[in-house]
Amino acid sequence: MIEFKNVGKTYPNGVVALKNVSLKIEPGEFVAIIGLSGAGKSTLIRLVNKMTDVTEGSIVVEKLNIPSLKGKALRHYRRKVGMVFQSFNLINRTSVINNVLAARVPDMNPISSVFGFFSKKDKLIALEALHKVGILEKAYIRADQLSGGQQQRVALARTLAQNPSIILADEPVASLDPITANQIMSDFERINKNENITILVNMHHVDLALKYAQRVIGINEGEIVYDGSTSDITENLLKTIYGRELTDEDIMFKDK
C-alpha cells in the first residue's frame, strides 16, 4: 500500500505544489492522476520514490517511511519502484537490449557492472521484458533507430527488468501521436493486469485516463478535488478538476 498522510510540498522558490494530501493506493491498482500543468501531478508521483522530499506529512509504502530513507535503504527501496518519463531517457548510441540491461546494473557486482559483463539470467530477463511490451525483434538494433512509441516501450521494458512492485509514469504519452499514445496506455493496462504491478500515471488528457485507469485522482492547485472510480466522473467534476471548461487539447485523443 502507498499512503500519503497530510502531505505538503513547498519548493525553495516558494511555490506550493501540494497541500494537505491524504490518500491510499492499494497494491495492484492502476491510478491516473489528472489536472492542468502545474497542478502538482508530477510532484505527487515523485514523492513516492523520493525524487523530491516532502515539506510536511509522511508517505508510507509497504510499511516503509519514505521521507526517512537514506543511503543503502533508499537505493534498495528504489529497486522496487520503476519510473517511466516523457523523454524516454535512453542511450541512443547503444542497442535496445543494452538499454534494458541498464536496469540490472545495481544488482551486479562492481567488476561486472563496470565492464558490462551481464549474466545469461540478466539477458533473459531483459529479453522477456522486451517480449512483454511487444518489441523483442528490436533487441539488437540501436535505440535511435526506433520510433517514439517504440522508444517508450523500451523505457517500459527497462523498468520491468527491475522486477518492480510499483511503476510511476510521468506524462509517458505526452509527446506521442494519438494512436501510439493509446498503444502505450494499453501496454500499461496489460502489465497492470498480468503482472499485478501498482501503476501511477500522471497525465493531462482526460480521455486516456478514463479509458485505461481504474481510478482517477484529480488535482487542482495542489489539492485533491476528486478521488474515485473512472465510471463516476462527470462533466461537472472535470470542470472542478481543471477549473474551467475542457478544451480540445484536454481531450485531443477523443476521436482515436
C-alpha positions as CSV (number, residue, x, y, z in Angstrom):
1,M,0.0,0.0,0.0
2,I,1.0,3.6,-0.7
3,E,-0.3,6.0,1.9
4,F,0.0,9.8,1.9
5,K,-0.7,11.4,5.3
6,N,-1.3,15.1,5.3
7,V,1.5,15.6,2.8
8,G,2.5,19.1,1.8
9,K,5.3,20.2,-0.6
10,T,6.6,23.7,-1.0
11,Y,9.6,24.3,-3.2
12,P,12.6,26.6,-2.2
13,N,11.2,29.3,-4.6
14,G,8.0,29.4,-2.5
15,V,5.8,27.5,-5.0
16,V,3.3,25.4,-3.1
17,A,2.9,22.2,-5.1
18,L,0.8,20.1,-2.8
19,K,-1.4,21.0,0.2
20,N,-2.5,18.5,2.9
21,V,-2.8,15.5,0.6
22,S,-4.0,12.3,2.2
23,L,-4.8,9.2,0.2
24,K,-4.3,5.4,0.0
25,I,-3.4,3.4,-3.1
26,E,-3.9,-0.3,-2.8
27,P,-1.5,-2.9,-4.3
28,G,-2.3,-3.7,-7.9
29,E,-4.3,-0.5,-8.6
30,F,-4.0,1.4,-11.9
31,V,-4.4,5.1,-10.9
32,A,-4.4,8.1,-13.3
33,I,-3.6,11.5,-11.8
34,I,-5.1,14.3,-13.9
35,G,-5.1,18.1,-13.9
36,L,-3.6,21.1,-15.5
37,S,0.1,21.6,-15.9
38,G,1.4,22.9,-12.6
39,A,-1.4,21.4,-10.6
40,G,1.0,19.1,-8.6
41,K,0.7,15.9,-10.6
42,S,4.5,15.3,-11.1
43,T,5.3,16.3,-7.6
44,L,2.9,13.7,-6.2
45,I,4.4,10.8,-8.0
46,R,8.0,11.9,-7.5
47,L,7.4,11.9,-3.8
48,V,6.7,8.2,-3.9
49,N,10.3,7.4,-4.9
50,K,11.8,10.4,-3.1
51,M,12.9,12.1,-6.2
52,T,11.7,15.1,-4.2
53,D,11.2,15.4,-0.5
54,V,8.0,16.2,1.4
55,T,7.8,19.5,3.3
56,E,5.3,18.2,5.8
57,G,3.4,15.0,6.5
58,S,4.6,11.5,5.6
59,I,4.5,8.8,2.9
60,V,4.4,5.2,3.8
61,V,5.0,2.5,1.2
62,E,4.8,-1.2,2.3
63,K,5.4,-0.1,5.9
64,L,8.5,2.0,4.9
65,N,8.5,5.7,5.9
66,I,9.8,7.1,2.6
67,P,10.9,10.6,3.8
68,S,13.3,8.9,6.3
69,L,15.0,6.6,3.8
70,K,18.7,7.3,3.1
71,G,21.7,5.7,1.5
72,K,21.5,1.9,1.0
73,A,18.0,1.7,2.3
74,L,16.8,4.2,-0.2
75,R,18.6,2.5,-3.1
76,H,17.2,-0.8,-2.1
77,Y,13.6,0.6,-2.0
78,R,14.0,2.3,-5.4
79,R,14.8,-1.0,-7.0
80,K,11.2,-1.9,-6.5
81,V,9.8,1.4,-7.8
82,G,10.2,1.8,-11.6
83,M,10.0,5.2,-13.3
84,V,9.0,6.0,-16.9
85,F,9.5,9.5,-18.2
86,Q,8.0,11.5,-21.1
87,S,11.5,11.9,-22.6
88,F,12.3,8.1,-22.6
89,N,15.8,8.6,-21.2
90,L,17.5,6.1,-23.4
91,I,21.1,5.9,-24.5
92,N,20.6,6.3,-28.2
93,R,24.0,5.1,-29.4
94,T,23.7,1.6,-28.0
95,S,21.3,-1.3,-28.6
96,V,17.8,-1.7,-27.3
97,I,18.8,-4.7,-25.1
98,N,21.7,-2.8,-23.6
99,N,19.3,-0.1,-22.6
100,V,17.1,-2.6,-20.9
101,L,20.1,-4.3,-19.2
102,A,21.0,-1.0,-17.6
103,A,18.2,-1.8,-15.1
104,R,20.2,-4.8,-14.0
105,V,23.4,-3.0,-13.1
106,P,22.5,-2.2,-9.5
107,D,22.2,-5.9,-8.8
108,M,25.6,-6.8,-10.3
109,N,28.9,-7.0,-8.6
110,P,31.1,-3.9,-9.2
111,I,33.6,-5.5,-11.7
112,S,30.8,-7.0,-13.9
113,S,28.9,-3.7,-13.9
114,V,32.0,-1.7,-14.9
115,F,32.8,-3.9,-17.9
116,G,29.2,-4.7,-18.8
117,F,29.5,-8.5,-18.1
118,F,25.9,-9.4,-18.0
119,S,24.9,-12.9,-17.0
120,K,22.7,-15.2,-19.0
121,K,20.0,-14.7,-16.4
122,D,20.1,-10.9,-16.8
123,K,19.9,-11.2,-20.6
124,L,16.9,-13.5,-20.4
125,I,15.2,-11.1,-18.0
126,A,15.8,-8.2,-20.5
127,L,14.6,-10.2,-23.5
128,E,11.5,-11.3,-21.5
129,A,10.8,-7.6,-20.7
130,L,11.0,-6.7,-24.3
131,H,8.7,-9.5,-25.2
132,K,6.1,-8.2,-22.7
133,V,6.0,-4.9,-24.5
134,G,5.9,-6.4,-28.0
135,I,9.3,-5.3,-29.4
136,L,11.5,-8.4,-28.8
137,E,12.5,-8.3,-32.5
138,K,14.1,-4.8,-31.9
139,A,16.5,-6.1,-29.2
140,Y,19.8,-5.8,-31.2
141,I,19.2,-2.6,-33.1
142,R,20.3,0.9,-31.9
143,A,17.8,2.8,-29.8
144,D,18.0,5.9,-32.1
145,Q,16.5,3.8,-35.0
146,L,13.2,3.4,-33.2
147,S,10.1,5.5,-33.4
148,G,9.0,7.5,-30.3
149,G,6.4,4.9,-29.3
150,Q,9.0,2.1,-29.7
151,Q,11.4,4.1,-27.5
152,Q,8.8,4.5,-24.8
153,R,8.3,0.7,-24.9
154,V,12.0,0.2,-24.4
155,A,11.8,2.5,-21.4
156,L,8.9,0.5,-20.0
157,A,10.8,-2.8,-20.6
158,R,13.8,-1.3,-18.8
159,T,11.5,-0.6,-15.8
160,L,10.0,-4.2,-16.0
161,A,13.6,-5.6,-15.9
162,Q,13.9,-4.2,-12.3
163,N,11.0,-6.5,-11.3
164,P,9.2,-3.6,-9.6
165,S,6.1,-3.7,-7.4
166,I,5.3,-0.1,-8.4
167,I,5.6,1.8,-11.7
168,L,5.4,5.6,-11.7
169,A,4.9,7.2,-15.1
170,D,5.4,11.0,-15.6
171,E,3.4,12.1,-18.7
172,P,4.5,9.0,-20.6
173,V,2.5,9.7,-23.7
174,A,2.6,13.5,-23.9
175,S,5.0,13.6,-26.8
176,L,3.3,10.8,-28.8
177,D,0.7,10.8,-31.5
178,P,-2.9,9.7,-30.6
179,I,-2.6,6.1,-32.0
180,T,0.7,5.5,-30.4
181,A,-0.4,7.0,-27.1
182,N,-3.3,4.6,-26.9
183,Q,-1.0,1.7,-27.7
184,I,1.4,2.7,-24.8
185,M,-1.5,3.1,-22.4
186,S,-2.8,-0.3,-23.4
187,D,0.7,-1.7,-22.5
188,F,0.4,-0.1,-19.1
189,E,-3.1,-1.6,-18.7
190,R,-2.0,-5.1,-19.7
191,I,1.1,-5.0,-17.4
192,N,-1.0,-3.9,-14.5
193,K,-3.4,-6.8,-15.0
194,N,-0.9,-9.5,-16.0
195,E,1.9,-8.6,-13.5
196,N,-0.3,-7.1,-10.7
197,I,2.0,-4.1,-10.6
198,T,0.7,-0.9,-9.0
199,I,0.8,1.8,-11.6
200,L,0.5,5.6,-11.1
201,V,0.4,7.6,-14.3
202,N,0.1,11.4,-14.4
203,M,-1.3,12.9,-17.5
204,H,-3.1,15.9,-18.9
205,H,-5.5,14.2,-21.2
206,V,-8.8,13.2,-19.7
207,D,-10.0,10.6,-22.1
208,L,-6.9,8.4,-21.8
209,A,-7.2,8.4,-18.1
210,L,-10.8,7.4,-18.2
211,K,-10.3,4.7,-20.8
212,Y,-7.4,2.9,-19.2
213,A,-7.2,3.5,-15.4
214,Q,-9.4,2.0,-12.7
215,R,-9.3,5.1,-10.5
216,V,-8.7,8.8,-11.1
217,I,-7.2,11.3,-8.8
218,G,-7.9,14.9,-9.8
219,I,-5.6,17.7,-8.6
220,N,-6.2,21.4,-8.8
221,E,-3.7,23.9,-7.4
222,G,-2.0,21.3,-5.2
223,E,-5.2,19.9,-3.7
224,I,-7.1,16.7,-4.4
225,V,-10.5,17.6,-5.7
226,Y,-11.6,14.2,-6.9
227,D,-10.6,10.7,-5.9
228,G,-12.7,7.8,-7.2
229,S,-13.7,5.5,-10.0
230,T,-13.4,6.5,-13.6
231,S,-17.1,5.5,-14.0
232,D,-18.2,8.2,-11.6
233,I,-16.5,11.1,-13.4
234,T,-19.0,13.7,-14.7
235,E,-18.6,16.8,-16.8
236,N,-19.1,19.0,-13.7
237,L,-16.4,17.0,-11.8
238,L,-14.0,17.6,-14.7
239,K,-14.7,21.3,-14.6
240,T,-13.8,21.2,-10.9
241,I,-10.5,19.4,-11.5
242,Y,-9.5,21.6,-14.4
243,G,-11.0,24.8,-13.0
244,R,-12.6,25.6,-16.4
245,E,-14.4,24.2,-19.4
246,L,-12.4,21.4,-21.1
247,T,-10.8,22.3,-24.4
248,D,-9.9,20.1,-27.4
249,E,-6.3,20.0,-26.0
250,D,-7.6,18.3,-22.9
251,I,-9.3,15.6,-24.9
252,M,-7.2,15.5,-28.0
253,F,-7.4,11.8,-28.4
254,K,-11.2,11.6,-28.2
255,D,-11.7,10.5,-31.9
256,K,-8.9,7.9,-31.9
